[in-house]
Amino acid sequence: MTAKRSDPAGRAQYGHCASHSRYFWRPRLHLAWWMAAQILRTTRQRKRLEYTVQSTERLEVPDDVAAIAANNPHLHYIVEHLAALAFTLFARPWGLAFAQMCLLSSDVPVVLSNAPDADDQLAAAAPADILLPLDPHRLLFLPGTGMRARDPRKRTDHRSLIPGRVGMTLVQVAYDVADAFVAHHPRHDPGQHWRPSGSRHPAPWNRDSQSAPTYTFE
């Protein structure tokens, strides 16, 4: 795998493990639900919705949450999309990766590469590269439609080793989409080898107008 933001990155090695999902389908299902909730519940999504929804609009919500959701577009958005998004994530090929680079996480823990602010997060999650740091060096990486089309090994569950330069790109991605804070293990500081570069994803609710960075994983 190669990764590009502004510079070419290194390569990752993939190993096939097609039988994993049948042994771990229940934890996988639980994690898919959790990932879906994390994609939808972030403050970045709440701010995006508050920015785009007009104050005069009202949303219909399920009866059992109407009392608290009648005037809450973010809660309605979560309820409306959670189950379908969880199924989309569950059904996709998953990659369990080990990164030589120390990883960074944030208040946007599950990242849809190139689509963190898409109006339809369900539609964006189907083709996007998705990453979730699990600990200072391990992460889930769900390859998008482009990667799966180019590499048959990515069309089923797999494992991979991600070298330092690709890991730096993953750290930059996590930094670019963070809303209020980033976090890392105190003994695994990516800042020893990495510094932020370029523009982060714009926040229109803060009157940001710069172009969003894009990333390419191959």
C-alpha positions as CSV (number, residue, x, y, z in Angstrom):
1,M,0.0,0.0,0.0
2,T,1.2,3.5,-0.7
3,A,-0.3,6.7,0.7
4,K,-0.2,10.2,-0.6
5,R,-1.1,13.5,0.9
6,S,1.5,15.9,-0.5
7,D,4.4,13.4,-0.9
8,P,4.6,9.7,-1.9
9,A,4.8,7.3,1.1
10,G,6.1,3.8,1.6
11,R,4.7,0.4,1.2
12,A,2.7,-2.0,3.4
13,Q,2.8,-5.8,3.3
14,Y,-0.5,-7.7,3.3
15,G,-1.3,-11.2,4.6
16,H,-4.5,-13.1,3.9
17,C,-6.6,-14.3,6.8
18,A,-9.9,-15.1,5.2
19,S,-11.1,-17.4,8.1
20,H,-10.9,-14.7,10.8
21,S,-14.4,-13.3,10.5
22,R,-16.2,-16.6,11.1
23,Y,-14.5,-17.0,14.5
24,F,-14.9,-13.4,15.6
25,W,-18.2,-12.4,14.0
26,R,-19.8,-11.3,17.3
27,P,-17.0,-8.9,18.4
28,R,-16.9,-7.7,14.8
29,L,-20.7,-7.0,14.9
30,H,-20.3,-5.1,18.2
31,L,-17.4,-3.1,16.8
32,A,-19.3,-2.3,13.6
33,W,-22.1,-0.8,15.7
34,W,-19.6,1.1,17.8
35,M,-17.8,2.5,14.8
36,A,-21.1,3.6,13.2
37,A,-22.0,5.4,16.4
38,Q,-18.6,7.1,16.5
39,I,-18.9,8.3,12.9
40,L,-22.3,9.8,13.5
41,R,-22.0,11.2,17.1
42,T,-18.9,13.4,16.9
43,T,-19.0,17.1,17.7
44,R,-17.8,17.7,14.1
45,Q,-21.0,16.1,12.8
46,R,-23.1,18.0,15.3
47,K,-21.6,21.3,14.2
48,R,-21.9,20.4,10.6
49,L,-25.6,19.7,11.0
50,E,-26.3,22.8,13.1
51,Y,-24.6,24.8,10.3
52,T,-26.5,23.3,7.5
53,V,-30.0,22.8,9.0
54,Q,-32.1,26.0,8.9
55,S,-33.6,27.1,12.2
56,T,-37.1,26.9,10.9
57,E,-36.8,23.2,9.9
58,R,-38.3,20.5,12.1
59,L,-37.4,16.8,11.8
60,E,-39.7,13.8,12.3
61,V,-38.2,11.3,14.8
62,P,-39.3,8.0,16.3
63,D,-42.0,8.3,18.9
64,D,-39.8,6.8,21.7
65,V,-37.2,9.6,21.3
66,A,-39.5,12.4,20.2
67,A,-39.4,14.1,23.6
68,I,-35.7,14.7,23.5
69,A,-35.1,14.7,19.7
70,A,-37.9,16.9,18.4
71,N,-35.5,19.9,18.1
72,N,-32.2,18.0,17.8
73,P,-31.2,17.4,14.2
74,H,-28.0,15.6,15.3
75,L,-29.9,13.0,17.4
76,H,-32.3,12.4,14.6
77,Y,-29.4,12.0,12.2
78,I,-27.9,9.3,14.4
79,V,-31.2,7.4,14.9
80,E,-31.9,7.5,11.2
81,H,-28.6,6.2,9.9
82,L,-27.1,4.1,12.7
83,A,-28.3,0.6,11.8
84,A,-27.7,0.9,8.0
85,L,-24.2,2.3,8.6
86,A,-23.3,-0.5,11.1
87,F,-24.3,-3.0,8.5
88,T,-22.3,-1.3,5.8
89,L,-19.2,-1.4,8.0
90,F,-19.8,-5.0,9.1
91,A,-20.1,-6.3,5.6
92,R,-16.9,-4.6,4.3
93,P,-13.5,-6.2,4.2
94,W,-11.5,-5.4,7.3
95,G,-7.7,-5.0,7.5
96,L,-5.9,-5.4,10.9
97,A,-2.7,-3.4,10.6
98,F,0.4,-2.9,12.6
99,A,2.1,0.5,12.0
100,Q,5.7,1.1,12.7
101,M,4.8,4.8,13.4
102,C,3.2,5.7,16.7
103,L,-0.4,6.6,15.9
104,L,-2.6,9.5,16.8
105,S,-6.3,9.5,17.7
106,S,-8.8,12.4,18.3
107,D,-12.4,13.3,19.1
108,V,-13.1,11.9,15.6
109,P,-11.8,8.4,16.3
110,V,-13.2,6.7,13.1
111,V,-12.0,8.6,10.0
112,L,-13.7,8.5,6.6
113,S,-10.8,9.4,4.4
114,N,-11.6,12.4,2.1
115,A,-15.2,12.4,3.4
116,P,-15.3,13.5,7.1
117,D,-18.0,16.2,6.4
118,A,-20.0,14.5,3.7
119,D,-23.7,15.4,4.0
120,D,-24.6,11.7,3.7
121,Q,-22.2,9.8,5.9
122,L,-23.9,6.5,5.0
123,A,-23.3,7.0,1.3
124,A,-19.7,8.2,2.0
125,A,-18.9,5.2,4.2
126,A,-19.5,2.7,1.4
127,P,-16.6,3.6,-0.9
128,A,-14.3,5.5,1.5
129,D,-11.0,4.3,3.0
130,I,-11.8,4.1,6.8
131,L,-9.3,3.9,9.6
132,L,-9.6,3.4,13.4
133,P,-6.5,3.4,15.6
134,L,-6.8,0.7,18.3
135,D,-3.7,1.3,20.3
136,P,-0.4,3.1,19.8
137,H,0.6,0.9,16.8
138,R,-2.4,-1.1,15.7
139,L,-5.4,0.0,13.7
140,L,-8.3,-1.2,11.6
141,F,-8.1,-0.1,8.0
142,L,-11.2,-0.8,5.8
143,P,-10.0,-0.4,2.2
144,G,-12.3,1.6,-0.1
145,T,-13.6,0.6,-3.5
146,G,-10.6,2.0,-5.3
147,M,-8.1,-0.1,-3.3
148,R,-10.3,-3.2,-3.6
149,A,-10.6,-2.8,-7.3
150,R,-6.8,-2.6,-7.7
151,D,-5.8,-5.4,-5.3
152,P,-7.8,-8.7,-4.9
153,R,-6.1,-9.2,-1.5
154,K,-8.1,-6.3,-0.1
155,R,-11.4,-7.8,-1.1
156,T,-11.5,-10.0,2.0
157,D,-10.2,-9.7,5.6
158,H,-6.5,-9.3,5.8
159,R,-3.5,-8.3,7.9
160,S,-0.8,-5.7,7.0
161,L,2.4,-4.1,8.1
162,I,2.5,-0.4,7.6
163,P,6.0,1.2,7.5
164,G,6.9,4.6,8.9
165,R,6.2,6.9,6.0
166,V,2.7,5.5,5.4
167,G,2.1,5.7,9.2
168,M,3.0,9.4,9.1
169,T,0.2,9.9,6.5
170,L,-2.2,8.1,8.8
171,V,-1.2,10.4,11.7
172,Q,-1.7,13.4,9.5
173,V,-5.2,12.2,8.5
174,A,-6.2,11.8,12.1
175,Y,-4.8,15.3,12.9
176,D,-6.6,16.9,9.9
177,V,-10.1,15.7,10.9
178,A,-9.9,16.3,14.6
179,D,-12.4,18.9,16.0
180,A,-11.3,19.9,19.5
181,F,-8.4,17.6,20.5
182,V,-6.0,14.9,19.6
183,A,-4.6,12.2,21.8
184,H,-1.8,9.6,22.0
185,H,-0.2,7.3,24.5
186,P,2.3,9.3,26.6
187,R,5.1,6.8,25.8
188,H,4.2,6.7,22.1
189,D,4.4,10.3,20.9
190,P,4.2,10.6,17.1
191,G,5.5,14.1,17.4
192,Q,9.0,12.6,17.8
193,H,9.0,11.8,14.1
194,W,6.1,13.9,12.6
195,R,5.0,17.5,12.5
196,P,1.7,18.8,11.2
197,S,1.8,20.1,7.6
198,G,-0.6,21.8,5.2
199,S,-4.2,22.9,5.8
200,R,-6.5,20.8,7.9
201,H,-10.1,19.9,6.9
202,P,-12.1,23.2,6.9
203,A,-14.7,23.9,9.5
204,P,-17.4,26.0,7.8
205,W,-19.1,26.7,11.1
206,N,-15.9,28.5,12.1
207,R,-15.9,30.4,8.8
208,D,-13.0,28.3,7.4
209,S,-12.8,28.5,3.6
210,Q,-9.6,26.7,2.7
211,S,-9.7,23.6,0.5
212,A,-9.8,20.3,2.2
213,P,-6.7,18.0,1.9
214,T,-7.1,14.8,0.0
215,Y,-5.4,11.4,0.5
216,T,-4.7,8.5,-1.8
217,F,-4.0,5.0,-0.6
218,E,-2.9,2.5,-3.2
